[in-house]
Amino acid sequence: MEYSIKLRDEYIKLGQALKAAGVVSTGVDAKFVIQDGLVKVNGNIETQRGKKLIANDVVEFDGNVIKIEA
């Protein structure tokens, strides 16, 4: 599935983006899938839950694509 998240501030953290898109149900779930190397940001595996995402970043997890929009 493809999701879009519209930024309210200048960035959103990776864990928050996964929760906002509904691809994980809790922050703890987000923490584990990120730590386990299952999430990509702009094509690269990302292991930092606090990674700041800005407009035009693309997150991939479990067949889902999340686009960050300004």
N, CA, C and O atoms as a CHARMM CRD file, in Angstrom:
* protein
*
  280
    1    1 MET  N      0.83800  -1.19100   0.00000 PROA 1      0.00000
    2    1 MET  CA     0.00000   0.00000   0.00000 PROA 1      0.00000
    3    1 MET  C      0.87300   1.24100   0.00000 PROA 1      0.00000
    4    1 MET  O      2.03800   1.21800   0.39900 PROA 1      0.00000
    5    2 GLU  N      0.27600   2.30800  -0.45500 PROA 2      0.00000
    6    2 GLU  CA     1.01100   3.56900  -0.48800 PROA 2      0.00000
    7    2 GLU  C      0.29900   4.58800   0.39700 PROA 2      0.00000
    8    2 GLU  O     -0.92000   4.74600   0.32500 PROA 2      0.00000
    9    3 TYR  N      1.06100   5.26200   1.21500 PROA 3      0.00000
   10    3 TYR  CA     0.53300   6.25800   2.14400 PROA 3      0.00000
   11    3 TYR  C      1.25400   7.58100   1.93500 PROA 3      0.00000
   12    3 TYR  O      2.39700   7.61500   1.47700 PROA 3      0.00000
   13    4 SER  N      0.57300   8.66700   2.27600 PROA 4      0.00000
   14    4 SER  CA     1.20000   9.99100   2.26500 PROA 4      0.00000
   15    4 SER  C      1.00900  10.60700   3.63800 PROA 4      0.00000
   16    4 SER  O     -0.07100  10.52900   4.22300 PROA 4      0.00000
   17    5 ILE  N      2.05300  11.21300   4.13700 PROA 5      0.00000
   18    5 ILE  CA     1.96800  11.93300   5.40700 PROA 5      0.00000
   19    5 ILE  C      2.33000  13.37700   5.13300 PROA 5      0.00000
   20    5 ILE  O      3.40300  13.67300   4.60800 PROA 5      0.00000
   21    6 LYS  N      1.43300  14.26600   5.48900 PROA 6      0.00000
   22    6 LYS  CA     1.66300  15.70200   5.31000 PROA 6      0.00000
   23    6 LYS  C      2.31300  16.24600   6.57700 PROA 6      0.00000
   24    6 LYS  O      1.80600  16.05500   7.68200 PROA 6      0.00000
   25    7 LEU  N      3.42600  16.91400   6.40300 PROA 7      0.00000
   26    7 LEU  CA     4.15400  17.46500   7.54500 PROA 7      0.00000
   27    7 LEU  C      3.40300  18.63300   8.17800 PROA 7      0.00000
   28    7 LEU  O      2.87900  19.50000   7.47900 PROA 7      0.00000
   29    8 ARG  N      3.35700  18.64500   9.50700 PROA 8      0.00000
   30    8 ARG  CA     2.81000  19.79100  10.22500 PROA 8      0.00000
   31    8 ARG  C      3.95000  20.70300  10.68600 PROA 8      0.00000
   32    8 ARG  O      3.77800  21.91100  10.85000 PROA 8      0.00000
   33    9 ASP  N      5.11300  20.08800  10.88900 PROA 9      0.00000
   34    9 ASP  CA     6.31400  20.82700  11.27000 PROA 9      0.00000
   35    9 ASP  C      7.33600  20.61800  10.15600 PROA 9      0.00000
   36    9 ASP  O      6.98800  20.14900   9.07200 PROA 9      0.00000
   37   10 GLU  N      8.59700  20.96600  10.42000 PROA 10     0.00000
   38   10 GLU  CA     9.58300  20.79900   9.35000 PROA 10     0.00000
   39   10 GLU  C     10.02300  19.35700   9.18300 PROA 10     0.00000
   40   10 GLU  O     10.62400  19.01500   8.16400 PROA 10     0.00000
   41   11 TYR  N      9.73600  18.48800  10.17000 PROA 11     0.00000
   42   11 TYR  CA    10.08700  17.07500  10.05100 PROA 11     0.00000
   43   11 TYR  C      9.16100  16.22000  10.90500 PROA 11     0.00000
   44   11 TYR  O      8.42800  16.72800  11.75400 PROA 11     0.00000
   45   12 ILE  N      9.20700  14.91000  10.66200 PROA 12     0.00000
   46   12 ILE  CA     8.53600  13.93100  11.50900 PROA 12     0.00000
   47   12 ILE  C      9.54700  12.82200  11.74200 PROA 12     0.00000
   48   12 ILE  O     10.32800  12.49500  10.84800 PROA 12     0.00000
   49   13 LYS  N      9.54000  12.24400  12.93000 PROA 13     0.00000
   50   13 LYS  CA    10.48100  11.16800  13.22900 PROA 13     0.00000
   51   13 LYS  C      9.98000   9.86300  12.62200 PROA 13     0.00000
   52   13 LYS  O      8.77800   9.65200  12.46200 PROA 13     0.00000
   53   14 LEU  N     10.92500   9.00100  12.28900 PROA 14     0.00000
   54   14 LEU  CA    10.61600   7.75300  11.60100 PROA 14     0.00000
   55   14 LEU  C      9.58400   6.91200  12.34300 PROA 14     0.00000
   56   14 LEU  O      8.62300   6.43800  11.73600 PROA 14     0.00000
   57   15 GLY  N      9.76500   6.72300  13.63000 PROA 15     0.00000
   58   15 GLY  CA     8.81600   5.92700  14.41100 PROA 15     0.00000
   59   15 GLY  C      7.41400   6.51500  14.37100 PROA 15     0.00000
   60   15 GLY  O      6.42900   5.78500  14.26600 PROA 15     0.00000
   61   16 GLN  N      7.32800   7.83900  14.45700 PROA 16     0.00000
   62   16 GLN  CA     6.03700   8.52500  14.39900 PROA 16     0.00000
   63   16 GLN  C      5.39000   8.35000  13.02500 PROA 16     0.00000
   64   16 GLN  O      4.17200   8.19900  12.92500 PROA 16     0.00000
   65   17 ALA  N      6.18800   8.37000  11.98700 PROA 17     0.00000
   66   17 ALA  CA     5.65800   8.22400  10.62600 PROA 17     0.00000
   67   17 ALA  C      5.06000   6.83300  10.42600 PROA 17     0.00000
   68   17 ALA  O      4.00100   6.69600   9.81500 PROA 17     0.00000
   69   18 LEU  N      5.73400   5.80200  10.93900 PROA 18     0.00000
   70   18 LEU  CA     5.20800   4.44500  10.81700 PROA 18     0.00000
   71   18 LEU  C      3.87200   4.31100  11.54100 PROA 18     0.00000
   72   18 LEU  O      2.94900   3.66400  11.04600 PROA 18     0.00000
   73   19 LYS  N      3.78100   4.93000  12.71800 PROA 19     0.00000
   74   19 LYS  CA     2.52100   4.89300  13.47100 PROA 19     0.00000
   75   19 LYS  C      1.44000   5.70100  12.76800 PROA 19     0.00000
   76   19 LYS  O      0.29400   5.25900  12.67900 PROA 19     0.00000
   77   20 ALA  N      1.79200   6.87600  12.27200 PROA 20     0.00000
   78   20 ALA  CA     0.81200   7.75400  11.61600 PROA 20     0.00000
   79   20 ALA  C      0.22100   7.10300  10.37600 PROA 20     0.00000
   80   20 ALA  O     -0.95600   7.29600  10.07000 PROA 20     0.00000
   81   21 ALA  N      1.02900   6.33400   9.66500 PROA 21     0.00000
   82   21 ALA  CA     0.54500   5.65500   8.46100 PROA 21     0.00000
   83   21 ALA  C     -0.26400   4.40400   8.81500 PROA 21     0.00000
   84   21 ALA  O     -0.97400   3.85500   7.97300 PROA 21     0.00000
   85   22 GLY  N     -0.14800   3.96500  10.06300 PROA 22     0.00000
   86   22 GLY  CA    -0.90300   2.79100  10.48900 PROA 22     0.00000
   87   22 GLY  C     -0.25200   1.46100  10.12900 PROA 22     0.00000
   88   22 GLY  O     -0.90600   0.42000  10.19500 PROA 22     0.00000
   89   23 VAL  N      1.02100   1.47600   9.74900 PROA 23     0.00000
   90   23 VAL  CA     1.69300   0.22500   9.38400 PROA 23     0.00000
   91   23 VAL  C      2.23000  -0.50900  10.61100 PROA 23     0.00000
   92   23 VAL  O      2.55000  -1.69500  10.53100 PROA 23     0.00000
   93   24 VAL  N      2.33000   0.18500  11.74500 PROA 24     0.00000
   94   24 VAL  CA     2.58300  -0.43900  13.04800 PROA 24     0.00000
   95   24 VAL  C      1.54700   0.13600  14.01100 PROA 24     0.00000
   96   24 VAL  O      1.02900   1.23200  13.79900 PROA 24     0.00000
   97   25 SER  N      1.25300  -0.61900  15.07100 PROA 25     0.00000
   98   25 SER  CA     0.19500  -0.14500  15.96500 PROA 25     0.00000
   99   25 SER  C      0.70600   0.65000  17.15300 PROA 25     0.00000
  100   25 SER  O     -0.02500   1.47300  17.70400 PROA 25     0.00000
  101   26 THR  N      1.95200   0.41800  17.55800 PROA 26     0.00000
  102   26 THR  CA     2.48200   1.14100  18.71700 PROA 26     0.00000
  103   26 THR  C      3.90600   1.61400  18.45600 PROA 26     0.00000
  104   26 THR  O      4.56900   1.17800  17.51500 PROA 26     0.00000
  105   27 GLY  N      4.35000   2.51400  19.31300 PROA 27     0.00000
  106   27 GLY  CA     5.72500   2.98700  19.23200 PROA 27     0.00000
  107   27 GLY  C      6.72200   1.87300  19.49400 PROA 27     0.00000
  108   27 GLY  O      7.82000   1.86400  18.93600 PROA 27     0.00000
  109   28 VAL  N      6.32900   0.92300  20.35400 PROA 28     0.00000
  110   28 VAL  CA     7.20200  -0.21300  20.65500 PROA 28     0.00000
  111   28 VAL  C      7.36900  -1.07600  19.40200 PROA 28     0.00000
  112   28 VAL  O      8.47500  -1.52100  19.09500 PROA 28     0.00000
  113   29 ASP  N      6.26700  -1.31200  18.68000 PROA 29     0.00000
  114   29 ASP  CA     6.35100  -2.06600  17.42700 PROA 29     0.00000
  115   29 ASP  C      7.28500  -1.36000  16.45200 PROA 29     0.00000
  116   29 ASP  O      8.11500  -1.99700  15.80400 PROA 29     0.00000
  117   30 ALA  N      7.14500  -0.04200  16.35100 PROA 30     0.00000
  118   30 ALA  CA     7.99400   0.74400  15.45200 PROA 30     0.00000
  119   30 ALA  C      9.46100   0.58300  15.84100 PROA 30     0.00000
  120   30 ALA  O     10.32400   0.38800  14.98500 PROA 30     0.00000
  121   31 LYS  N      9.72900   0.66600  17.13500 PROA 31     0.00000
  122   31 LYS  CA    11.10100   0.53600  17.63200 PROA 31     0.00000
  123   31 LYS  C     11.72000  -0.78300  17.17800 PROA 31     0.00000
  124   31 LYS  O     12.84800  -0.80700  16.68500 PROA 31     0.00000
  125   32 PHE  N     10.98100  -1.87700  17.34400 PROA 32     0.00000
  126   32 PHE  CA    11.53800  -3.18800  17.01100 PROA 32     0.00000
  127   32 PHE  C     11.73800  -3.38500  15.51500 PROA 32     0.00000
  128   32 PHE  O     12.77400  -3.91100  15.10600 PROA 32     0.00000
  129   33 VAL  N     10.77900  -2.98000  14.68600 PROA 33     0.00000
  130   33 VAL  CA    10.96300  -3.18800  13.24300 PROA 33     0.00000
  131   33 VAL  C     12.10300  -2.32500  12.70800 PROA 33     0.00000
  132   33 VAL  O     12.80000  -2.72200  11.77500 PROA 33     0.00000
  133   34 ILE  N     12.29100  -1.15000  13.29500 PROA 34     0.00000
  134   34 ILE  CA    13.40000  -0.27900  12.87800 PROA 34     0.00000
  135   34 ILE  C     14.73000  -0.88500  13.34000 PROA 34     0.00000
  136   34 ILE  O     15.67600  -0.98000  12.55800 PROA 34     0.00000
  137   35 GLN  N     14.80000  -1.29500  14.61400 PROA 35     0.00000
  138   35 GLN  CA    16.03800  -1.88900  15.14400 PROA 35     0.00000
  139   35 GLN  C     16.42500  -3.15900  14.38700 PROA 35     0.00000
  140   35 GLN  O     17.60900  -3.44900  14.21800 PROA 35     0.00000
  141   36 ASP  N     15.42900  -3.90900  13.93600 PROA 36     0.00000
  142   36 ASP  CA    15.69400  -5.16200  13.23000 PROA 36     0.00000
  143   36 ASP  C     16.09900  -4.95500  11.77000 PROA 36     0.00000
  144   36 ASP  O     16.32300  -5.92300  11.04300 PROA 36     0.00000
  145   37 GLY  N     16.19200  -3.68300  11.33900 PROA 37     0.00000
  146   37 GLY  CA    16.64600  -3.38900   9.97900 PROA 37     0.00000
  147   37 GLY  C     15.60200  -3.67900   8.91300 PROA 37     0.00000
  148   37 GLY  O     15.95200  -3.95900   7.76700 PROA 37     0.00000
  149   38 LEU  N     14.32700  -3.61500   9.27400 PROA 38     0.00000
  150   38 LEU  CA    13.25300  -3.92400   8.33700 PROA 38     0.00000
  151   38 LEU  C     12.68800  -2.69900   7.62300 PROA 38     0.00000
  152   38 LEU  O     11.79800  -2.82000   6.78100 PROA 38     0.00000
  153   39 VAL  N     13.21100  -1.51200   7.96400 PROA 39     0.00000
  154   39 VAL  CA    12.68400  -0.26400   7.41200 PROA 39     0.00000
  155   39 VAL  C     13.75300   0.42300   6.56400 PROA 39     0.00000
  156   39 VAL  O     14.91200   0.52400   6.96500 PROA 39     0.00000
  157   40 LYS  N     13.34500   0.88800   5.39600 PROA 40     0.00000
  158   40 LYS  CA    14.25600   1.64400   4.53700 PROA 40     0.00000
  159   40 LYS  C     13.76400   3.07800   4.41300 PROA 40     0.00000
  160   40 LYS  O     12.56300   3.33900   4.34300 PROA 40     0.00000
  161   41 VAL  N     14.72300   4.00100   4.38800 PROA 41     0.00000
  162   41 VAL  CA    14.43000   5.41300   4.13200 PROA 41     0.00000
  163   41 VAL  C     15.23500   5.79800   2.89800 PROA 41     0.00000
  164   41 VAL  O     16.46300   5.70200   2.88700 PROA 41     0.00000
  165   42 ASN  N     14.53700   6.22900   1.87100 PROA 42     0.00000
  166   42 ASN  CA    15.18200   6.60000   0.60800 PROA 42     0.00000
  167   42 ASN  C     16.08900   5.48500   0.07800 PROA 42     0.00000
  168   42 ASN  O     17.16800   5.74400  -0.45400 PROA 42     0.00000
  169   43 GLY  N     15.62600   4.23700   0.23600 PROA 43     0.00000
  170   43 GLY  CA    16.34100   3.09800  -0.30700 PROA 43     0.00000
  171   43 GLY  C     17.41900   2.50800   0.57700 PROA 43     0.00000
  172   43 GLY  O     18.00600   1.48300   0.22900 PROA 43     0.00000
  173   44 ASN  N     17.69500   3.13400   1.71900 PROA 44     0.00000
  174   44 ASN  CA    18.74200   2.64500   2.62200 PROA 44     0.00000
  175   44 ASN  C     18.13100   2.16300   3.93000 PROA 44     0.00000
  176   44 ASN  O     17.21300   2.79100   4.45700 PROA 44     0.00000
  177   45 ILE  N     18.63700   1.04900   4.45800 PROA 45     0.00000
  178   45 ILE  CA    18.15100   0.54800   5.73900 PROA 45     0.00000
  179   45 ILE  C     18.44500   1.58700   6.81200 PROA 45     0.00000
  180   45 ILE  O     19.55300   2.11900   6.89300 PROA 45     0.00000
  181   46 GLU  N     17.42900   1.87200   7.64300 PROA 46     0.00000
  182   46 GLU  CA    17.56600   2.87100   8.70800 PROA 46     0.00000
  183   46 GLU  C     17.28000   2.20400  10.04700 PROA 46     0.00000
  184   46 GLU  O     16.25000   1.54900  10.20700 PROA 46     0.00000
  185   47 THR  N     18.18600   2.36400  11.00900 PROA 47     0.00000
  186   47 THR  CA    18.02100   1.72600  12.31500 PROA 47     0.00000
  187   47 THR  C     17.81300   2.74000  13.43800 PROA 47     0.00000
  188   47 THR  O     17.79600   2.35900  14.60800 PROA 47     0.00000
  189   48 GLN  N     17.65500   4.01800  13.10800 PROA 48     0.00000
  190   48 GLN  CA    17.42200   5.04300  14.12600 PROA 48     0.00000
  191   48 GLN  C     15.94800   5.43300  14.13600 PROA 48     0.00000
  192   48 GLN  O     15.43600   5.99700  13.16900 PROA 48     0.00000
  193   49 ARG  N     15.27400   5.12700  15.24000 PROA 49     0.00000
  194   49 ARG  CA    13.85100   5.43700  15.35200 PROA 49     0.00000
  195   49 ARG  C     13.62000   6.95100  15.28700 PROA 49     0.00000
  196   49 ARG  O     12.58700   7.40400  14.79400 PROA 49     0.00000
  197   50 GLY  N     14.57900   7.72200  15.78200 PROA 50     0.00000
  198   50 GLY  CA    14.44400   9.17200  15.81700 PROA 50     0.00000
  199   50 GLY  C     14.88900   9.87100  14.54400 PROA 50     0.00000
  200   50 GLY  O     14.96000  11.09900  14.50700 PROA 50     0.00000
  201   51 LYS  N     15.19100   9.10900  13.50200 PROA 51     0.00000
  202   51 LYS  CA    15.60400   9.70600  12.21500 PROA 51     0.00000
  203   51 LYS  C     14.57800  10.73200  11.77900 PROA 51     0.00000
  204   51 LYS  O     13.38400  10.43700  11.72100 PROA 51     0.00000
  205   52 LYS  N     15.03800  11.93900  11.47200 PROA 52     0.00000
  206   52 LYS  CA    14.13300  13.01200  11.05600 PROA 52     0.00000
  207   52 LYS  C     13.82900  12.89100   9.56600 PROA 52     0.00000
  208   52 LYS  O     14.73400  12.89200   8.73200 PROA 52     0.00000
  209   53 LEU  N     12.55500  12.78700   9.24900 PROA 53     0.00000
  210   53 LEU  CA    12.11700  12.70900   7.86400 PROA 53     0.00000
  211   53 LEU  C     11.61100  14.07200   7.42900 PROA 53     0.00000
  212   53 LEU  O     10.87200  14.73500   8.15800 PROA 53     0.00000
  213   54 ILE  N     12.01100  14.48000   6.24300 PROA 54     0.00000
  214   54 ILE  CA    11.58200  15.77100   5.70200 PROA 54     0.00000
  215   54 ILE  C     10.80900  15.53600   4.40700 PROA 54     0.00000
  216   54 ILE  O     10.69700  14.40500   3.93400 PROA 54     0.00000
  217   55 ALA  N     10.28800  16.60200   3.85100 PROA 55     0.00000
  218   55 ALA  CA     9.51000  16.50200   2.61200 PROA 55     0.00000
  219   55 ALA  C     10.29300  15.74400   1.54100 PROA 55     0.00000
  220   55 ALA  O     11.50100  15.92800   1.39100 PROA 55     0.00000
  221   56 ASN  N      9.59400  14.89800   0.80700 PROA 56     0.00000
  222   56 ASN  CA    10.12100  14.08600  -0.29600 PROA 56     0.00000
  223   56 ASN  C     10.86900  12.82700   0.14600 PROA 56     0.00000
  224   56 ASN  O     11.33900  12.07200  -0.70500 PROA 56     0.00000
  225   57 ASP  N     10.99200  12.58100   1.45200 PROA 57     0.00000
  226   57 ASP  CA    11.57700  11.31600   1.89600 PROA 57     0.00000
  227   57 ASP  C     10.57100  10.20200   1.63100 PROA 57     0.00000
  228   57 ASP  O      9.36100  10.42700   1.64500 PROA 57     0.00000
  229   58 VAL  N     11.08600   9.00200   1.39100 PROA 58     0.00000
  230   58 VAL  CA    10.23600   7.84100   1.12900 PROA 58     0.00000
  231   58 VAL  C     10.65000   6.72000   2.07800 PROA 58     0.00000
  232   58 VAL  O     11.82200   6.35000   2.15200 PROA 58     0.00000
  233   59 VAL  N      9.66700   6.18800   2.80300 PROA 59     0.00000
  234   59 VAL  CA     9.89200   5.11000   3.76300 PROA 59     0.00000
  235   59 VAL  C      9.27800   3.82900   3.20600 PROA 59     0.00000
  236   59 VAL  O      8.16700   3.84900   2.67600 PROA 59     0.00000
  237   60 GLU  N      9.99600   2.72300   3.32500 PROA 60     0.00000
  238   60 GLU  CA     9.47800   1.42900   2.88300 PROA 60     0.00000
  239   60 GLU  C      9.52600   0.45600   4.05200 PROA 60     0.00000
  240   60 GLU  O     10.53200   0.35200   4.75200 PROA 60     0.00000
  241   61 PHE  N      8.40300  -0.26500   4.25200 PROA 61     0.00000
  242   61 PHE  CA     8.33600  -1.28600   5.29000 PROA 61     0.00000
  243   61 PHE  C      7.25500  -2.29700   4.94900 PROA 61     0.00000
  244   61 PHE  O      6.09800  -1.93200   4.74100 PROA 61     0.00000
  245   62 ASP  N      7.63300  -3.56100   4.89300 PROA 62     0.00000
  246   62 ASP  CA     6.67500  -4.65900   4.73500 PROA 62     0.00000
  247   62 ASP  C      5.73700  -4.46000   3.54400 PROA 62     0.00000
  248   62 ASP  O      4.53400  -4.70000   3.64500 PROA 62     0.00000
  249   63 GLY  N      6.29400  -4.02400   2.42400 PROA 63     0.00000
  250   63 GLY  CA     5.49000  -3.83600   1.22200 PROA 63     0.00000
  251   63 GLY  C      4.72200  -2.52500   1.17100 PROA 63     0.00000
  252   63 GLY  O      4.00600  -2.25600   0.20600 PROA 63     0.00000
  253   64 ASN  N      4.87100  -1.70500   2.21500 PROA 64     0.00000
  254   64 ASN  CA     4.20200  -0.40500   2.26200 PROA 64     0.00000
  255   64 ASN  C      5.19600   0.69600   1.90900 PROA 64     0.00000
  256   64 ASN  O      6.38100   0.61200   2.23100 PROA 64     0.00000
  257   65 VAL  N      4.69200   1.72400   1.24700 PROA 65     0.00000
  258   65 VAL  CA     5.51200   2.88700   0.89500 PROA 65     0.00000
  259   65 VAL  C      4.84400   4.10800   1.51400 PROA 65     0.00000
  260   65 VAL  O      3.65300   4.35100   1.31400 PROA 65     0.00000
  261   66 ILE  N      5.62600   4.86900   2.26600 PROA 66     0.00000
  262   66 ILE  CA     5.12200   6.07900   2.91800 PROA 66     0.00000
  263   66 ILE  C      5.88700   7.26400   2.34200 PROA 66     0.00000
  264   66 ILE  O      7.11200   7.33100   2.44000 PROA 66     0.00000
  265   67 LYS  N      5.15900   8.19200   1.74500 PROA 67     0.00000
  266   67 LYS  CA     5.77400   9.39200   1.17800 PROA 67     0.00000
  267   67 LYS  C      5.52300  10.56400   2.11600 PROA 67     0.00000
  268   67 LYS  O      4.40000  10.79200   2.56600 PROA 67     0.00000
  269   68 ILE  N      6.58300  11.29400   2.39900 PROA 68     0.00000
  270   68 ILE  CA     6.48300  12.46200   3.27100 PROA 68     0.00000
  271   68 ILE  C      6.30700  13.68500   2.39400 PROA 68     0.00000
  272   68 ILE  O      7.11300  13.94600   1.50000 PROA 68     0.00000
  273   69 GLU  N      5.23800  14.43800   2.65900 PROA 69     0.00000
  274   69 GLU  CA     4.91200  15.60600   1.83400 PROA 69     0.00000
  275   69 GLU  C      4.93300  16.87700   2.66600 PROA 69     0.00000
  276   69 GLU  O      4.62100  16.86000   3.85700 PROA 69     0.00000
  277   70 ALA  N      5.30500  17.97800   2.02600 PROA 70     0.00000
  278   70 ALA  CA     5.35400  19.28300   2.70000 PROA 70     0.00000
  279   70 ALA  C      3.95600  19.79800   2.96100 PROA 70     0.00000
  280   70 ALA  O      3.79300  20.88300   3.52000 PROA 70     0.00000
